[in-house]
Each structure stands twice: as C-alpha cells, then as structure tokens.
C-alpha cells in the first residue's frame, strides 16, 4: 500500500476505485466495504483507494476538541496496510477544503486529480460546500464525467455506525472483549516510553510508562488490563494500569505496563500495546505492601488470560 499525504501528491498515473470516509477504528463493518472496494478494483483493473481526512472534519468545522477517535493516523495506516489496499490518501481537512463546491470536488479532485472510475459510497453520503450534494448528484456527475457509482445500502451503513458507537461505549466501560469483537483485532494504544516515578521498580513490578501525544485518542476506562506488545520482533505479555495511582495520591492519569519476564531498557522506544482483556478497576490501597500483594494476584490472573 502506498500512503499519500495529500491529494495533490497522488501520481495521477493509475485510474482508481475509491471510497471516502473517516473509517475510524476500521472495524468489521468497515472491512466489508473495503473488501468490496478491493474486489471491484481488481475486476475493473483499477487501483483500490481510500480517501480519508485529517484532522477529523468535526475538529475543524465545529472545533470539537472533545472528540475521541479509535485510531491515531499512524495506527490507521498500519491497519489499512494489512488489508491489501493499493492507496491510502490522507488529505489535510481545512475550512478552505470544506468550501469546495460539489462540482469542484468531483471534477477537480476525484476526476482530474485521482482519476476515479468507480466510487463505492454510502446512500447517505453528502459532499460539497455546506454538504448540499448527495448520492443522486454523484450519480449524475458520473454519467457526464465517466465514472460509476455503487451505493452502500442503509442497512450496511447502519451496521457500520452502530459498530463504531458500540466500540466507543464498550471501551468507555472497560469492556475490551466486546470492543475487540467489533473491531476484529485487539484495541491498541501507541506511544513512547517515558520516565515515571520509579514506584513500580520499588515494588518489584517495574513498569514502562506510555506517553500518547495524540489527545484525541480514546483511552479505555481506568483499570488493570492484560496486554501484549511486539518488542524487537518478539511478543511480550504483561499487565497495564490506566489510572490516577490513588494509593500514592497521583494527580494525573498514567498508562503503565509491567511486562512479564522482561528487563530491557525501553526508555524512548515507541510501543504498540494490544489490549487483550480487563482484570479489575483501579483501587486505592491502604499501603504499598497491600498494593504489591494485589499486583502479584493481578499477574497470576493475567497469566491465566493469555491466549
């Protein structure tokens, strides 16, 4: 898969089959659409292409700083790459871009820049300035500008939107199993390992403290989780605490991972943490000794849940 950071950087050599959307989570519902796109492209001799946008349009048009997304851009690229797409185009979404008329978007962007010959799109898709054009307009454009439009049904779109909502709600409740079922993969957190207070080491449970710079990334409910990570080509399991560290009067949320039977220096390393299951809520213990005892129990529970 070739990732292109702006529409203008597409090479214009290949004609494309395109779908358009944010595809947050790239869950099992999204994958049905993407599989259809890829199969159509192969049959028609086109390049399967996803056109997506960043920042999320709501961040720009509504200045919604509270929006929580399931994937960072880096994670989205990684997942898309595994599906067999030819191109992922991530276009910067701006107010100026949002003001393109429907004609400008279809003629100048889709046809002239991206060489579109087939569009697979939802029945309720709207586009152009003030989102004043719909799929019927797109079909009309296709008849004059020489591209086909395939409509994704209401039922399929509803399945996609329901899945996204269910995933977010599940993660907010800490129900990782349900979220993973809808995603079709383990929910992930990606960040750099930074120095912490060293408390875990004092308790004989040293932790890697994960810093996630993307403040729009949805962090699951506070608590203790079973996790895995690929470190230098090896799968390493562990347990992760998301929370405020109330036993030591913590004042901000941290993400700390204790990897089992692992003692490498990870400071500065970027890690992807895949979440397998949730063990318990975060508690305030009466003493560090009580906390240490519970961590031992958490380790045993985690080991029993590793597949």
C-alpha positions as MATLAB code, in Angstrom:
seq = 'XXXXXXXXXXXXXXXXXXXXXXXXXXXXXXXXXXXXXXXXXXXXXXXXXXXXXXXXXXXXXXXXXXXXXXXXXXXXXXXXXXXXXXXXXXXXXXXXXXXXXXXXXXXXXXXXXXXXXXXXXXXXXXXXXXXXXXXXXXXXXXXXXXXXXXXXXXXXXXXXXXXXXXXXXXXXXXXXXXXXXXXXXXXXXXXXXXXXXXXXXXXXXXXXXXXXXXXXXXXXXXXXXXXXXXXXXXXXXXXXXXXXXXXXXXXXXXXXXXXXXXXXXXXXXXXXXXXXXXXXXXXXXXXXXXXXXXXXXXXXXXXXXXX';
ca = [
       0.000    0.000    0.000;
       1.187    3.483   -0.859;
       0.280    6.196    1.639;
      -0.144    9.667    0.153;
      -0.280   12.674    2.491;
      -2.247   14.985    0.184;
      -4.498   14.640   -2.856;
      -2.062   16.783   -4.845;
       0.680   14.202   -4.250;
      -1.184   11.360   -5.932;
       0.833   10.362   -9.012;
      -2.171   10.512  -11.426;
      -0.793    7.543  -13.336;
      -3.447    4.997  -12.313;
      -7.219    5.123  -12.569;
      -8.887    4.409   -9.242;
     -11.802    2.798   -7.473;
     -12.448    4.973   -4.414;
     -14.346    5.036   -1.192;
     -14.429    8.112    1.034;
     -14.759    8.385    4.821;
     -13.073    8.694    8.194;
     -13.102    4.895    8.812;
     -12.349    5.370   12.500;
     -11.495    2.006   14.034;
     -11.503    0.211   10.674;
     -13.776   -2.344   12.328;
     -15.523   -5.399   10.888;
     -18.263   -3.248    9.315;
     -15.723   -1.044    7.574;
     -13.853   -4.090    6.343;
     -16.878   -5.324    4.381;
     -16.876   -2.034    2.477;
     -13.117   -2.119    1.950;
     -13.212   -5.732    0.758;
     -15.880   -4.748   -1.774;
     -13.692   -1.859   -2.914;
     -10.625   -4.075   -3.323;
     -12.555   -6.765   -5.222;
     -14.172   -4.189   -7.528;
     -10.806   -2.616   -8.251;
      -9.273   -5.970   -9.186;
     -12.144   -6.872  -11.532;
     -12.057   -3.466  -13.240;
      -8.265   -3.174  -13.404;
      -8.236   -0.131  -11.105;
      -6.263    0.848   -8.011;
      -8.231    0.434   -4.758;
      -8.051    3.782   -2.990;
      -9.357    5.137    0.310;
      -9.682    8.897    0.606;
      -9.749    9.967    4.234;
      -9.153   13.223    6.046;
      -7.191   14.543    8.988;
      -7.879   16.406   11.193;
     -11.349   14.933   11.593;
     -13.840   17.360    9.973;
     -15.572   17.918   13.332;
     -12.284   19.149   14.798;
     -12.102   21.822   12.104;
     -15.699   22.833   11.385;
     -17.108   22.524   14.908;
     -13.796   22.974   16.754;
     -14.756   19.877   18.715;
     -11.753   19.298   20.960;
     -13.612   16.628   22.945;
     -13.818   14.190   20.042;
     -12.343   10.781   20.860;
     -11.137    8.586   17.998;
     -10.349    4.875   17.995;
      -7.235    5.195   15.843;
      -4.373    7.609   15.543;
      -3.329    8.314   11.953;
      -0.299    6.049   12.398;
      -2.496    3.190   13.619;
      -4.945    3.727   10.755;
      -2.137    3.477    8.210;
      -0.873    0.260    9.782;
      -4.303   -1.412    9.753;
      -5.156   -0.264    6.231;
      -1.832   -1.628    5.006;
      -2.731   -5.095    6.300;
      -5.939   -5.199    4.232;
      -4.337   -5.142    0.782;
      -5.331   -1.662   -0.399;
      -3.337   -0.033   -3.176;
      -3.540    3.574   -1.959;
      -4.458    5.406    1.236;
      -4.768    9.147    0.678;
      -4.829   11.218    3.871;
      -5.831   14.726    2.895;
      -5.482   17.669    5.321;
      -9.010   18.828    6.122;
      -9.287   22.607    6.245;
     -12.079   25.178    6.138;
     -10.988   26.114    2.622;
     -11.290   22.494    1.519;
     -14.773   22.294    3.064;
     -15.847   25.260    0.909;
     -15.247   23.444   -2.391;
     -18.470   23.195   -4.348;
     -19.782   19.759   -5.269;
     -18.704   20.338   -8.861;
     -15.198   21.390   -7.821;
     -14.819   18.382   -5.527;
     -15.973   15.838   -8.095;
     -14.477   17.357  -11.257;
     -11.224   18.782   -9.891;
     -10.442   16.361   -7.071;
     -11.995   12.983   -7.848;
     -11.794   13.025  -11.642;
      -8.837   15.244  -12.538;
      -6.570   14.530   -9.554;
      -7.488   10.977   -8.552;
      -8.579    9.583  -11.931;
     -11.678    7.977  -10.433;
     -13.606    5.396  -12.485;
     -15.625    3.792   -9.675;
     -16.923    5.193   -6.367;
     -18.345    2.968   -3.635;
     -20.175    5.202   -1.202;
     -22.965    5.232    1.379;
     -26.528    6.060    0.385;
     -26.467    8.996    2.831;
     -23.110   10.450    1.751;
     -23.158   14.229    1.396;
     -20.429   16.413   -0.033;
     -19.587   19.843   -1.363;
     -19.946   23.238    0.320;
     -22.452   23.028    3.188;
     -22.802   19.321    2.321;
     -25.513   20.264   -0.168;
     -24.956   17.422   -2.665;
     -25.959   13.782   -2.220;
     -25.560   10.419   -3.916;
     -28.054   11.326   -6.655;
     -25.866   14.281   -7.581;
     -22.847   11.995   -7.545;
     -24.560    9.554   -9.919;
     -25.432   12.472  -12.228;
     -21.793   13.629  -12.175;
     -20.741   10.079  -13.007;
     -22.886    9.951  -16.126;
     -21.225   13.069  -17.533;
     -17.690   12.591  -16.168;
     -17.399    8.871  -16.928;
     -17.342    7.056  -13.591;
     -19.607    4.505  -11.927;
     -21.234    4.888   -8.512;
     -22.094    1.895   -6.323;
     -24.344    2.615   -3.377;
     -23.796    1.095    0.067;
     -27.236    0.315    1.483;
     -28.878    1.824    4.540;
     -28.613   -1.493    6.359;
     -24.874   -1.729    5.739;
     -24.298    1.893    6.784;
     -26.320    1.361    9.950;
     -24.198   -1.666   10.805;
     -21.069    0.442   10.446;
     -22.339    3.333   12.565;
     -23.749    1.020   15.232;
     -20.428   -0.789   15.433;
     -18.494    2.462   15.923;
     -20.857    3.583   18.671;
     -20.748    0.201   20.400;
     -16.946    0.118   20.306;
     -16.615    3.552   21.908;
     -19.194    2.754   24.583;
     -17.592   -0.604   25.313;
     -14.141    0.944   25.783;
     -15.542    3.690   27.988;
     -16.982    0.916   30.190;
     -13.775   -1.119   30.025;
     -15.420   -3.931   28.062;
     -12.412   -4.682   25.870;
     -13.699   -8.099   24.829;
     -16.769   -6.563   23.207;
     -14.713   -3.793   21.583;
     -12.240   -6.306   20.168;
     -15.094   -8.416   18.787;
     -16.450   -5.475   16.807;
     -13.001   -4.286   15.762;
     -11.853   -7.677   14.547;
      -8.495   -7.048   16.228;
      -7.211   -6.021   19.658;
      -7.667   -2.387   20.569;
      -4.284   -0.716   20.635;
      -2.520    2.148   22.373;
       0.604    3.520   20.719;
       3.119    5.819   22.363;
       6.646    6.405   23.566;
       8.051    5.051   26.825;
       8.934    7.893   29.212;
      10.402    8.027   32.705;
       7.968    7.668   35.568;
       8.350    7.961   39.324;
      10.008    4.554   39.641;
       7.385    3.285   42.074;
       6.843    0.051   40.157;
      10.513   -0.844   40.421;
      10.422   -0.301   44.194;
       7.524   -2.755   44.364;
       9.393   -5.298   42.198;
       6.939   -4.629   39.351;
       8.881   -2.272   37.069;
       6.714   -0.501   34.510;
       7.063    1.129   31.118;
       5.222    4.441   31.259;
       3.455    5.099   27.959;
       3.025    8.660   26.700;
       0.401    9.149   23.973;
       0.736   12.559   22.345;
      -2.496   12.374   20.351;
      -5.017   13.834   22.785;
      -7.905   12.725   20.556;
      -7.089    9.025   21.079;
      -9.761    7.251   23.124;
      -8.255    5.777   26.298;
     -10.284    2.910   27.822;
     -11.777    3.128   31.302;
      -9.302    3.280   34.180;
      -8.314   -0.138   35.484;
      -5.948   -3.059   35.063;
      -5.669   -4.865   31.720;
      -3.880   -7.860   30.214;
      -1.801   -6.737   27.229;
       0.792   -7.781   24.692;
       3.350   -5.934   22.606;
       5.741   -6.788   19.809;
       9.180   -5.706   21.021;
      12.066   -6.230   18.621;
      10.170   -8.987   16.853;
       9.124  -10.839   19.999;
       5.643  -10.977   21.527;
       5.854   -9.910   25.173;
       2.880  -10.134   27.538;
       2.159   -8.022   30.570;
      -0.389   -6.138   32.616;
      -1.257   -2.479   32.235;
      -2.704    0.030   34.671;
      -4.624    3.024   33.352;
      -5.448    5.452   36.098;
      -4.553    8.020   38.707;
      -2.419    5.922   41.087;
      -4.642    6.782   44.079;
      -2.558    4.744   46.552;
       0.267    7.284   46.161;
      -2.033   10.315   45.694;
      -1.472   10.585   41.957;
      -2.774   13.747   40.296;
      -2.901   12.783   36.599;
      -3.813    9.783   34.515;
      -0.933    7.493   33.610;
      -0.588    4.365   31.464;
       1.921    1.905   32.933;
       2.811   -1.568   31.675;
       4.573   -4.276   33.639;
       5.974   -6.760   31.121;
       6.397  -10.328   32.340;
       9.890  -11.851   32.391;
      11.335   -8.855   30.584;
      14.072   -6.483   31.722;
      15.228   -4.458   28.700;
      15.583   -0.682   28.834;
      12.633    0.727   26.884;
      13.043    4.461   27.532;
      12.395    6.443   24.378;
      11.133    3.397   22.482;
       7.819    3.579   20.647;
       5.493    0.721   21.526;
       2.135   -0.540   20.356;
       0.212   -2.065   23.249;
      -2.531   -4.523   22.251;
      -5.214   -4.902   24.910;
      -6.435   -8.467   25.484;
      -8.785   -8.199   28.466;
      -9.623   -6.206   31.595;
      -8.961   -7.600   35.064;
     -10.339   -5.076   37.543;
     -10.991   -1.468   38.491;
      -8.251    0.726   39.915;
      -8.352    0.808   43.721;
      -6.785    2.876   46.469;
      -4.924    0.519   48.808;
      -4.154    1.166   52.470;
      -0.442    0.648   51.956;
       2.227   -0.038   49.346;
       2.527   -3.552   50.756;
      -1.167   -4.163   50.068;
      -0.718   -2.786   46.558;
       2.257   -5.096   45.978;
       0.245   -8.092   47.137;
      -2.555   -7.204   44.718;
      -0.096   -6.800   41.847;
       1.038  -10.370   42.460;
      -2.563  -11.534   42.187;
      -3.031   -9.438   39.036;
      -0.018  -11.099   37.481;
      -1.442  -14.568   38.140;
      -4.828  -13.533   36.741;
      -3.145  -12.040   33.663;
      -1.120  -15.159   33.005;
      -4.292  -17.240   33.128;
      -5.937  -14.999   30.493;
      -3.098  -15.008   27.979;
      -4.298  -16.959   24.920;
];
